[in-house]
Amino acid sequence: MRASHFFISTLKEAPADAEIISHKLMVRAGMIRRLGSGIYAYMPMGLRVIQKIENIIREEMNKAGAIELLMPIVQPAELWQETGRWQKYGPELLRIKDRHDRDFIIQPTSEEVITDIARNVIKSYRQLPVNFYHIQTKFRDERRPRFGLMRGREFTMKDAYSFDRDVEGLKKSYQIMFNAYVNIFNRFGLKFRPVAADNGAIGGSGSHEFHVIAETGEDALVYSRESDYAANMEAAIALPPVQERAAPAHTMQKVPTPGQKACEDVTTFLKQPLAQSLKVIAAIRTEIPEGEPGHFAVILLRGDHELNEIKTQKNIGEFRFASESEIIHHLGCPSGYLGPVGLQNRQDLALYADHAVTVMSDFICGANEKDMHFTGVNWERDVPLPSIIADFRNVVEGDPSPDGKGTLAIQRGIEVGHVFQLGTRYSEDMNATYLDENGKPQLMQMGCYGIGVTRIVGAAIEQNNDERGIIWPLSIAPFEVVLCPLGYDRSETVRNTADSLYGELKKLGIDVIMDDRGERPGVMFSDWELIGIPHRIVIGERGLKEGKLEYQGRRDREATAVAIKEMVPFIREKLSRNS
C-alpha cells in the first residue's frame, strides 16, 4: 500500500469528550470518527485492525470445528418473548416496530435466534454436537456510552453457540472453546487472564471471562499468587475467617456522633480503625410481596468491606437497595445510624451477616437513633448473631485463596471475551429438542461463547501505548512495516531505492505501507509513531551514500543502521521473531 493511495487523517489533539487513552489515540490516529453517542464510523486504518482481529478469530474458530453462519441484526420480538428476555433485558434492548406495528429488536446478542434455528434444523442425535458462530454488528442502548469503542452502543462481536446431547458433551465443547480462546488471545499478542465469572443476565451455569490486563480496566480481577485460581470480583469467594472471636474487653455504651453517618466518618470521629465498625445495608427483597415477612432485609458487613451485589442476589434473591423513606418507615431512623441491637426480635425483618462479621468483637454500630452509635458491642453478650451467615462481600488484597494455596491479589482488566455453559436455559424455554437413540425427545445442551471484536481494538491500545502514540502487537497492526523515504518527491535515488525495497517486501507477502506523501521527516515520523506501526525503515540520501538504511522498532529507543542488501533478510527475521 502506498500512503498516497490510502487515507491518513491524524490529529494533534484529541477531542474534549475522549476520556481514556485508547479513545484519544484512536481518534487522533484517524481510526474512528464519532457519528453520535456511542456510534462510530470505522475509518480505513481502524478497519484494517478490526479485519485482522476477525481473521485470527475465524482461523481459530474454524480450527476448533465451529461452523460460520450469519444471523440478522433485526430479530422478531416473539423469540425474546418466549424466553422472557423481552421484559427482563431492560432499557438496553432497543425495541422497534415495522410498518405493520409488529415488534422487533436490534440484536444485542443472538441466543434466541440460534436456538430457533437449532430447533428447526436439528432433529436427530446424529447431528450433534455442532457449534455455529458468526461475526456480526450488535447494539445495546447504553445509558451512558463512553470510552470510544470500549463502551459504545453499536459494536461488533463474535458469537458462537454449541449444541450437545448431554452435559458431558457440553463440558467437552466448552473446553474446546476455552482452549480456542486462549489460542486467539495469544495470537493477538496481548497479556490476558481468563477468570471464573458469574453468568449474569444470560443465564445458565459456569462461565469464564477473558480479560486484557490494563490499569485502566473497569473490572477487578482476583487471582492467587501461588496457584491457578482466578476470578472476577463478582465471583471471587471470600472464605470464612479461621480465627476465633476475641473475648469482650469493653462494655457496650451509647455515644453521641452528631452528623457522623458513614463508617469512615464515625470511626474517624471516635478515633477507631474502620475495621472495628459494622456496616448495615438495608434492602428490599423484590420477590417477596410488600408486607410479608422478609420483604425488608438488613445485611451486616464489616465497615472496611464492600457489598458484592451478585453474591447478595444469590443469597437473598432479587433485591434493590431500600430508599431513605423505606428505611425510616421500617427501622424508625435515618440511614447511617443503623445497627443490629434491638432488631433480633423483629419477625418482619430478614437479618443476614457476612462471614467476617462473626469474629468481630467490641465493635461500633449504629444505635438505631439519629446522631447516636454504640461502642463496645459484642455478639451473644449484647446481641445474637443473625441466623443466616454467608459470603456477601468483595474480597480484598491478602485474603486467603479459595483453593487453599496462597493469598489473593487484585489487578485491573478489560473484559473482551466470555464463555458460558448455558445448559438448557434457552432450549427449555424454546422447546429445542432432538430425538435420542431411542427416538425420545431430549433438550439440547447449549454453550455460548462471545468475543468483543471492536472492544479488543481499544483494549490492545490501553495495554500498548506510550507518550508518542499506539504500539500495536504485530498480528493486529494495520500494517507490519512502514517505509519512510526522505524526499521521495525530490530525490531519484531515494525514490528508486524505496520503490525497489517496497516491491521486494510486497513479493514476500509482508504487509507494508510506503509513505510517498512527500511530508517533512518530523511530520512523517510523528504520524507513524502515533498510528503505531511496529517496524519502520527510513530511506535517506545521507544513509544511501554509505550504503545504509535505518531501522527502528516501535519500542526501540534508538535506530539501527542496516546495509541496503541486508535489510530484507533483517526485517524478515524481525517479523518472524515477533509473530
N, C-alpha and C positions, 0 to 999 in steps of 0.2 A: 504494500500500500504506500502510495505517495501522499504526503500530507496535503499537497496542493489539490488532490482529488478526494480528500476526506473532509470532515468538518470538525474544526477545533475552535472552541469558544471559551477560553479561560477568563477568569475574573480575578482582579487583585484583591477584592474584598468580598466577604460573604454577606448575604442579605441579613437584615436585623432579626428575622424570625428563625434563623438557623441557630439551634441551641447547642448541639453536640458536634464533635469534631467530624464525624462521618458526614453529617448533613452539610456542614460548612464546606468540606473538601469536595464532596460530590457536586455541589452547585458551582464552586469555584473552578473545578476541573471540567465543567461543561458536560457532566454525565446525566444530570436530570434537570428538568425545568418544571416549576410548580404551575399547575393549572387551576387548582382550587384546594380547599382544605383537605390535606391527606391524599391528594390526587396529583400524580406526576407523569410527565412525558419522559420516556427513556431516550435520551439522545444517543447518537451513534456510538460514542465512546463508552457510555454506560451499557448500551445494549450488547456490545461485544463481550463485556464481562458476564452479563446475565446468560448469554448464549453458551459461554464456556462452562459456566456452572451447570446449566441444563445438560450439556453434552456429557459431563462427568457423571451426573445423576443417571442419565439414560444408560450409559455404558454399564454402570454397576447394577442398576435395576435389572437390565436385560441379562447380565451375567448371573444374577441371583434367581433367574427364572420367572420374573414378573413380565406381564404382557401389557403393552401400552394400548390404551384406547383414549377417547376424548369425550368427556361429558359436557353438557351445555352449561353456560353461565346462568341462564334463566331456568328456574325449576318450578314445577307446579306446587301450589300450596298444599294440595291434598296429601302429598307424600309426607310433608312435615307435620300435617295434622295427624297422620297415622301414628307417628312416634311421639306426639305430644310436644315436639320442639317448636311448633308454630307459636305456642304461647310461652313456653319456658325459655326460649333463647333470649328474649328480651329486645330492647330497642336497637341493639347492634344488628339485628336482622332487618335488612332493607326489603320491605314489603311493597309490591307494586300491583297494579291492575291493568289488564289489557282493555281493548275497546269494548269487549263484551262483559266487562265488570268481573272477570274471573281473577282470582288471586294468584300471584306468583311471588317468588323471591329472587333476589340476586344472590347467587350462592356464596356463603361464607365457608362452606365445606360440602362434602358430597356423600355422606353416609346413606341418606335416604335414596338418592338416585342409584347408587351402585347396588344397594340391597334390592331395589325394584328390578334392576337389570338381572341380578343373580336369580331372583325367584322366578323370573320368566324364561331364562335361558338354561339354567342348571336344573336338571331333572333327576339325574342318577348319581350314585356314589362314584361311578366310574369317571365322572367329570371333575372330581375333587382329588387333591387340592388344586386351587387356582388362585392366582394373585394378579389383579388388574391394577394398573396405575395410569395416571395422566398428569400432565403439567398444564395448569390452567389458571386463568385470572380469577381472583376472589375479591369479595367486597364485604367489609364489616363496617358498619356505621359507628365508628369510634366516637365517643363523646368528646374526647379531646385528642384529635390527631396531632402528633408531634414527632420530632426527631427524624424528619425526612422519611426514608424507606423503612426505618425501624418500627414505626407505629403509624403507618398510613392507613387509609380506608380501602384503597384499591391496591392489590399486591398479587404476586404470582407465587403459587405453591405447587409442590409435587405431592399428590395424594396417592397412596396405594392401599388396597384392600384385599386381604386374603380371606379365602373361604375354605373351611376344612370340615371333615366328617365328625371329628370329636376333639376333645380338649387336648389330647396328646398331640394330635395333628396341628392344632393351633399353636401349641408351645414350640413345635419344630419350625413352623412358618415364622413365628415371632423371632426366634433365634437367628434364622436366616436373614431376616430384615435387619435385626440388630447388628449382625456382622457386616451386612452391606453398608449400613450407615457408618460404621467405623471406617470401612474402606473409603467411602465417599469423602468423609471429613479429613482423613489422612491425605487423600489426593488433592484436596483443596489447599493443603499446606498450612492449616490453621491449628492452633493449640485449642483443644476442646476437651470436654469431660462429659461422659454420659452419667446421669444421676437418676436414682429412683424417684418417681413422681406420683402425684395424685392424678386420677383420670379427669377430674373436673366435670364440666357440663356434658362432655362427650359420652360419658358413661362407661360401663364395663369395669374390669378389674385388672390391675397390673399394668404399669407403664414405666417408660424411661424417657427423660428429656435429654437432648443433646445440646450442650451449651458451648459457645465460643467464649473463651476466657478473656475478660476485658474489665478493667476497673470501672468503666462507665456503664457496665451492665445493670439492668434493672433487677435482676434476680440474684438472690443469695444462694450460693452452693455450699453444701456442707460435706466434708469428707474427712476420713481418718488419715492421720499422718503415718500410721503403721499398717494399714490394710487397704483392701479394695473398696471399702464401704464408701458410698457417695449417694447423696440425695439432695433434692432441692429443699429449701427451708420449709415448705408446706408439708413435706412428707418425712422430714428428719425426725427420728424418735428421740425424745428426752427420757432417759431411763430414770426410774425411781431412785432417790438417794439411798446410799448404803449406810450412811452414818446414823447413829441413834440420836433421838431428840434430846437436847440438853435439859437438865432439870431446871425448874424455875428458880431464878435468882432475885426476882423483884415482885412486888405486889402490883396488882392492876390499879391504875389511877386514871381518872378522867382529868384531862388538862385542856385549857383553852388554847386554840390555834386560830386566832382571828384572821379570816381571809386566806388561810392556807388550805388549798384543796388537793392539788396534785401531790403524789407521794414524794416527788423530788423536793417540792416546797415544804411539805410537812417535816420531812427528815432534816432538811437544812435548818428549819426553824428550831427544831428540837435538838440539833447537833448530834444526829444519829446517822449511821450508814443507811443507804437506800434499801439494802437487802434486809434490813430489820423491819421494814414496813410491809403491810398486807394491802394488796390492791383488790378492789371489789369492782366487778364488771356486771352491770345489770343488762339482761337480755329478755327479749320476748320470743318464746318458742312458737313459731307461726303454725306448726302442725297441730297445736292444742288450742281448742276454742277459748276465747276470752271468757274469764270467769271460772274455768275449770282448773283444778289443782295442777300446778306445774307450768301453767301458761307463762308466769313470770319467773325468771331464773336468775340466780346470783352465782357468779363464778369467782372463786378466790385464787389469786396469783400472788407470788412474791413480788414486792414492789419494783425490783430491778428486772423483772421478766416481762415479756410481751406476749399477748394472747395470739395464738395461732388459730385463725378462723376456720381453716379446713378441718383441723383436728376437733375443734369445738363443735362443728356441724356433725361430725361423725359420732361425737359423744352425746350430744343433746338433741340432735335432729335439726331441721331447718330453723333458722333463727334470724333475728335482726336485733340491733342494739336498741335498748329502751330510750325513749325520749326523756327529757328533763321532767316534763309534766307527768309521765308514767312513773318515773322513779319517785317523785313526791307523793303521787297517789298511792303507790304500793308500800313505800317504806317510810313516808312521813318526813323526809328531809331531803335536801338537795344532794346531788352527786358530789363526790369529793369528801363527804363526811360519813360514808357508809362503812359498816363493819358487821361481822358475824354475831357479835354479842347481842343476845335478845332475839335472834331470828330462828333459833333452833326448834322452837315450838310452833312456828308458822306452817300450818298444813297446806296453805295456798301457794307456798314458795317451793321451788326446786333448788336445792343447795348443792353446789359442786365445788371441788377443790383440786388444784393441781398437785401432783406428787410432791413437788418441792415444798409446798406449804406445810406438809405433815411433820416436818422436822424443825419447824420454826418454834422458837421459844422467846419469851419476853419481847414479843413483837408489838408494833404500833399499828393501830387500825382506827377507822372512824367510829365515833360513838353514836351514830345514827341521830345526831343532833348538830345543827348548824354551828360552826366555829368550835367544835369540840372533837377531841380524839382521845382514845385510850392508849396508855403505855403499859408495858409490863404484862401484856396479855399472854396467857398460856393455855394450850389445848388441854382438855379434860378438866383441869382445875377451874378455869374461868368460862370455858365454852367448849362443847363437844365438837369433835371433828365432823364435817359433813359425811354422810354415809356413802356418797359416791365420790371416789377419788380416781382421777385419770390423768392422762397426758394432755394438757391444754396449752402448753407454751411453745414458743420458738426456742430451739436450742441456742446455746451461746458458746463462744470460743472456749475450749478447755473442758467441755462436757465429755464424759466417757463415751466412746464409740459404742453403738448398739451391738456390734458384733464381738464386743469384749476385747478388742485389740486397739490399744492406744487411745488418744483423745481427739476431739473434733476440732477442725479448723474451718474457717469460712472464707470464701473468695467470691468475687462478683462474676457473673456470666450473662451472656445474651442467648436466650433460647432460640435455636434455629431449626430444631427437629424434635419430633415426639413420636414414639411408637406405643401403641395401645393393644392390650388384649381385650377386645370388646366382648367376646363370648357371644351370647345370644341376645344382647341388649337390643339390637335392631332387627335381627331375624325373627325374634319372637313377636315384636310389635307389628311387623310387616308380613308375618307368616311366610318367611323364606325357608322352604324345606326342600329336602331331596329324598329320594327313595333309597333305603339302605339295601344290603344284600338279601334281606328277607322281604323286600318290597314294601316296607313300612316307612312312613314319612318321619324324618328326623330334622330338627332345626340345624341350620348351618352354624358353625362356629366361626366368628369373624375376628380379624385383626385389622388395625388401622395404622397407617404409617405416613407421617407428614414431614415435609421439609419446606421451610420458608425460603424460596429461591431468592427473591429480591431482598429479604432481610439479611441473607448471607453477605450481600454486597456491603451493606452498612457495617455488619459485624466484623468483616475482614478488615475494613478500614479502621474501625475502633481499635483493633488489635495491632495494626501495622501502619504507623504513621510517624512523622517527625515534624519539625518546625518548617520543613520545606514542602511537605505535602504527603501524598499517599505512597505507601511502599507495598505494591501488590506481590503476593506469592506468585511464582512463575505460572502455575497451572491455570490461574484465572485472570491474569493480567490482560488488559485489552490488546497489547502487543508484547512480544517477548523482548524484542530488541528495537532500539531506535537509533538510526544513523543521523548524525548531526554534521553535515558538511558546512564548513565556514566559508561563506562567499560562494555558494553554489551557483548563484546567478552571475557571478563576476569572474570566477577562475575556471578555466577549461580543465586544468589539472585536477582540481578538487572535484569538479563535476564528473570527469571521466572515471576517477578512482571510486567515487561514491556510487556511480551507476554500475560499475563493474562488481563492486562488493555487494550491492543490493541484489543484483542478478544472481550471484553465487548463493547468497543466503536464501533467496526465494526458491532456487532449484532444490535446495536441501530440505525444503518444507518448513523452514524457520519463519515464524510469524513476525515479520519485520516491517517497520514503517520508516520511511526516509523523509526527513524534514527539508523539503525543497522549496520552502516558502520564501527564502531569502531574508529571514529575520536576523536581527543582531544576535550575537552569541549569548548575551545575558538573557534576552527575552526567550530565546530558544531553549536554553538550559532550564530556566525557571519553569517554563511550560511543562517540560517532560518530567521534571522533578515533582511538580505539582500533580501531574497525571499519574506518576508512579511507575513508569516503565522499568522493569528490573535491570536491564542491561543497556548501556549507552556507549556508542562508538563515535568519536569525534574525528573528522577528517579535515585537516587544515594544511595550508601551504607550508607553514613552518615545519610541521612534522613530516610532511611528504618529502621535503628536501633531505631529511635524514633517513627516509625510508620507513617512517614510523606512523602508526595510528595510535589514538588514545582511547583506552578502555576504562570505564568506571561503572561498577555495580551500584545499584541504588543505595545500598547500605554502606558502600565504601567511603572512607574519608578522603582518600587520595586517588588520582587517576594512575593508570599503569600504561607505559609505552610498550606497544607491541609492533613487531615488524609486519609490514603490509602482507607478505606472503604467509605469515603465521597466524593472521587474525581469524581466518575461517576455522582452522582446527582449534584455535584458542577459544572462540566463542562456542563452538560445538561442545567442547569439554566443559565449559561453564554451564551450558544448558543441561547437559546430561547429569552433572553433579547436583543440580537443583531440581531435577524432575522427580 
